[in-house]
């Protein structure tokens, strides 16, 4: 669990790990240079549960970003499996139990992920109670998906990409793909990580939604969207992925085409919006008009 100035939500996230029905876990709390009270909170959990919880931070307590912080936790982890939970999100009690069972049932699978509930109702406000939704997987659930099917699907349906809190992956796989890309300090670090796995390894897509993805105005995604940084972040990710495919000499026609298409859309957003509008109009014109 990486965190940066997360004192408002950190206790609840940690408590959701302690609430797991699967009990053979360790929790690594990685501080990415916090300046609020979250460091003290994490240190308290580590002090009270030294056999289960460890507190980590970068040298000189510097801020190095999400990917470098996840990699720090990975280097210190002792388990054969790795799961990730952001400090403002929550696991439901059966998350680890269910996903461990799936990876045991499919020994050839590199990773398992599932749909995530976009969690607005955490506020308790009446107007937020009906806003929660679960983004559909878009593929047949509870199946072993062969590479690179998922990557093509995620590129063309960005909302279907796994949330970090929904992943359980074998440690040997993380080491094989060299973990997270340090260059991604914020957005798309999770998608870059998943892309490297889904390119060449089979993945289990679970039907179970066991994760709450908290929606709030101070989240990294919300801030990026509000400040206009989200578009630049996607373009950075797609540019990196095109270079990665070339460097690794990985040739997948469907993936290559999806990357080219998404790069074009990212580089020409106004043209893409115009074309999308024209396509919608064309569909309306072609649709039969029903009367009576």
C-alpha positions in Angstrom: 0.0 0.0 0.0 1.6 3.2 -1.2 0.5 6.5 0.3 1.1 10.3 0.1 -0.7 12.6 2.5 -3.5 10.1 3.0 -4.3 10.6 6.7 -8.0 10.9 6.1 -8.4 7.4 4.5 -5.4 5.4 5.5 -6.9 3.8 8.6 -9.9 2.5 6.7 -7.8 1.1 3.9 -5.5 -0.7 6.4 -8.5 -2.0 8.4 -9.9 -3.6 5.2 -6.7 -5.6 4.9 -7.0 -6.8 8.5 -10.6 -7.7 7.7 -9.6 -10.3 5.1 -11.0 -13.8 5.5 -7.6 -15.0 4.0 -5.2 -14.6 6.8 -1.7 -15.4 5.4 -0.7 -11.9 4.4 1.9 -9.2 5.2 1.2 -5.5 4.7 3.9 -3.2 3.4 3.1 0.5 4.0 5.2 2.6 1.6 5.4 6.3 2.4 6.1 8.4 -0.7 7.2 11.5 1.2 4.1 12.4 3.2 4.0 15.7 5.0 0.7 15.2 6.9 -0.1 12.8 9.7 -0.2 9.6 7.6 3.4 8.7 8.3 2.6 8.6 12.0 -0.5 6.6 11.3 1.4 4.0 9.3 4.2 3.8 11.9 1.6 3.2 14.6 0.1 0.2 12.7 3.6 -1.2 12.1 4.5 -0.7 15.8 1.3 -2.4 17.0 1.5 -5.3 14.5 5.3 -5.9 13.9 4.7 -9.4 12.6 2.3 -8.4 10.0 3.0 -4.7 9.0 6.1 -2.9 7.9 6.6 0.8 7.3 8.9 1.8 4.4 10.0 5.1 2.8 12.5 6.3 0.3 15.9 7.6 1.4 15.7 11.1 2.9 11.9 10.7 2.8 11.7 12.0 -0.8 8.7 11.8 -3.1 9.5 9.5 -6.0 6.0 8.8 -7.4 3.7 5.8 -7.5 5.7 3.4 -9.6 9.0 3.8 -7.6 7.0 3.4 -4.4 5.3 0.2 -5.5 8.6 -1.1 -6.6 10.1 -0.3 -3.2 7.3 -2.4 -1.6 7.8 -5.2 -4.1 11.6 -5.4 -3.3 10.8 -5.9 0.4 7.9 -8.3 0.0 8.3 -11.9 1.1 5.3 -13.6 -0.4 4.8 -15.6 -3.6 1.8 -13.4 -4.6 1.5 -9.6 -4.7 -1.6 -7.4 -4.3 -1.9 -3.6 -4.3 -4.3 -1.4 -2.5 -4.2 2.4 -2.8 -4.5 4.3 0.5 -7.9 5.8 -0.3 -9.5 2.5 -1.5 -11.0 -0.5 0.3 -11.0 -4.3 -0.1 -14.1 -6.3 0.7 -13.4 -9.2 3.1 -13.2 -12.0 0.6 -10.8 -10.3 -1.9 -7.7 -12.2 -1.2 -9.4 -15.5 -0.4 -11.3 -15.5 -3.7 -8.3 -14.4 -5.9 -5.9 -16.8 -4.2 -8.3 -19.7 -5.0 -8.5 -18.6 -8.7 -4.7 -18.5 -9.1 -4.4 -21.9 -7.4 -7.1 -23.3 -9.7 -5.3 -21.8 -12.8 -1.6 -22.4 -12.2 -0.8 -21.2 -15.7 -2.4 -17.7 -15.0 0.0 -14.9 -14.3 -2.6 -12.6 -12.7 -6.2 -12.3 -11.7 -8.3 -9.1 -11.7 -12.0 -8.3 -11.4 -14.5 -5.5 -11.8 -14.3 -2.6 -9.4 -17.1 -0.6 -7.8 -16.7 3.1 -8.4 -17.5 4.3 -4.8 -19.3 7.6 -4.5 -21.6 6.6 -1.6 -18.7 6.6 1.0 -19.6 10.3 1.6 -22.9 9.4 3.2 -24.6 12.2 1.4 -28.0 11.5 0.0 -27.1 12.8 -3.5 -24.2 10.3 -3.7 -26.1 7.1 -2.6 -27.2 6.2 -6.1 -24.0 7.1 -7.9 -22.0 3.9 -7.4 -21.5 1.7 -10.4 -19.5 -1.3 -11.5 -17.8 -1.0 -14.9 -18.5 -4.2 -16.9 -15.6 -6.4 -17.7 -16.5 -6.5 -21.4 -15.3 -10.1 -21.7 -16.5 -13.5 -20.6 -15.9 -13.7 -16.8 -14.2 -16.5 -14.9 -12.1 -17.5 -17.8 -8.4 -17.7 -18.6 -7.8 -15.0 -21.3 -4.8 -15.7 -23.6 -2.4 -12.9 -24.5 -2.6 -10.3 -26.0 -6.5 -10.2 -26.0 -6.8 -8.2 -22.8 -4.4 -5.5 -23.8 -6.2 -4.8 -27.0 -9.5 -4.7 -25.1 -8.1 -2.3 -22.5 -6.7 0.0 -25.1 -10.0 0.3 -26.9 -12.1 0.4 -23.8 -10.1 2.4 -21.2 -12.8 2.1 -18.6 -12.4 -1.7 -18.6 -8.7 -1.5 -17.5 -8.1 -3.1 -14.1 -8.0 -0.8 -11.1 -4.8 -1.4 -9.1 -6.8 -2.6 -6.0 -8.4 -5.4 -8.1 -5.1 -7.2 -9.0 -3.4 -10.3 -7.5 -0.3 -11.3 -9.4 2.4 -13.9 -9.0 5.7 -12.5 -7.7 7.7 -14.4 -10.3 5.7 -12.6 -13.0 6.3 -9.2 -11.5 10.1 -9.9 -11.4 10.0 -11.2 -15.0 8.4 -7.9 -16.3 10.7 -5.8 -14.0 7.8 -4.4 -11.9 6.4 -1.0 -12.5 7.9 1.7 -14.8 9.6 4.3 -12.6 9.0 7.0 -15.3 5.3 6.9 -14.5 5.1 8.9 -11.3 1.3 9.1 -11.3 -1.4 8.2 -13.8 -1.1 5.1 -16.1 1.5 3.4 -14.0 -1.0 0.6 -13.4 -1.9 0.4 -17.1 1.8 0.2 -18.1 2.3 -2.6 -15.6 -0.7 -4.6 -16.8 0.3 -4.0 -20.4 3.6 -5.8 -19.9 1.8 -8.8 -18.3 -1.1 -9.0 -20.7 1.1 -8.9 -23.8 2.6 -12.3 -23.2 0.9 -14.1 -20.3 -2.6 -15.5 -19.7 -4.7 -13.7 -17.1 -7.9 -14.7 -15.2 -10.8 -12.3 -15.4 -13.0 -12.8 -12.3 -16.7 -11.9 -12.2 -16.5 -11.0 -8.5 -16.5 -7.3 -7.5 -14.6 -7.2 -4.2 -13.0 -3.7 -4.3 -14.2 -0.2 -3.7 -12.5 2.5 -5.7 -13.2 5.7 -3.8 -14.2 8.7 -5.8 -13.2 12.1 -4.2 -11.9 15.4 -5.5 -8.4 15.0 -4.2 -7.6 11.7 -5.9 -4.8 11.6 -8.5 -7.3 10.9 -11.3 -9.7 13.7 -10.2 -6.9 16.2 -9.9 -5.5 15.2 -13.3 -8.9 15.5 -15.0 -9.6 18.9 -13.3 -6.2 20.3 -14.3 -6.2 18.9 -17.8 -3.2 16.6 -17.2 -5.2 13.4 -17.9 -4.9 13.8 -21.7 -1.2 14.3 -21.6 -0.8 11.3 -19.3 -2.6 9.0 -21.7 -0.5 10.3 -24.6 2.7 9.5 -22.5 1.4 6.0 -21.8 0.6 5.3 -25.5 3.9 6.7 -26.6 5.7 4.5 -24.1 3.8 1.4 -25.1 4.6 1.9 -28.8 8.3 2.2 -27.9 8.1 -0.8 -25.6 6.6 -3.0 -28.3 9.4 -2.0 -30.6 12.1 -2.5 -28.0 10.8 -6.0 -27.1 10.3 -6.9 -30.8 6.7 -7.9 -29.9 4.6 -8.1 -33.0 0.8 -8.4 -32.4 -1.3 -7.0 -35.3 -4.3 -6.2 -33.2 -2.3 -4.5 -30.4 -0.2 -2.6 -32.9 -3.4 -1.3 -34.7 -5.0 -0.4 -31.4 -1.9 1.6 -30.3 -1.8 3.4 -33.6 -5.6 4.2 -33.4 -5.4 5.5 -29.8 -2.3 7.5 -30.5 -4.0 9.2 -33.3 -7.0 10.0 -31.1 -4.8 11.4 -28.4 -2.8 13.5 -30.8 -5.9 14.9 -32.6 -8.6 15.2 -29.9 -10.6 17.9 -31.8 -10.7 15.8 -35.0 -11.6 12.7 -33.0 -14.5 14.6 -31.4 -15.7 15.8 -34.8 -15.5 12.3 -36.3 -17.3 10.8 -33.3 -20.1 13.3 -33.7 -20.3 12.5 -37.4 -20.5 8.8 -36.7 -23.3 9.3 -34.2 -25.3 11.3 -36.7 -24.7 8.7 -39.4 -26.0 5.9 -37.1 -29.2 8.0 -36.5 -29.7 8.6 -40.2 -29.3 4.8 -40.9 -31.7 3.8 -38.1 -35.2 3.2 -39.3 -37.8 5.7 -38.2 -40.8 4.0 -36.4 -44.2 5.6 -36.6 -47.5 4.8 -35.2 
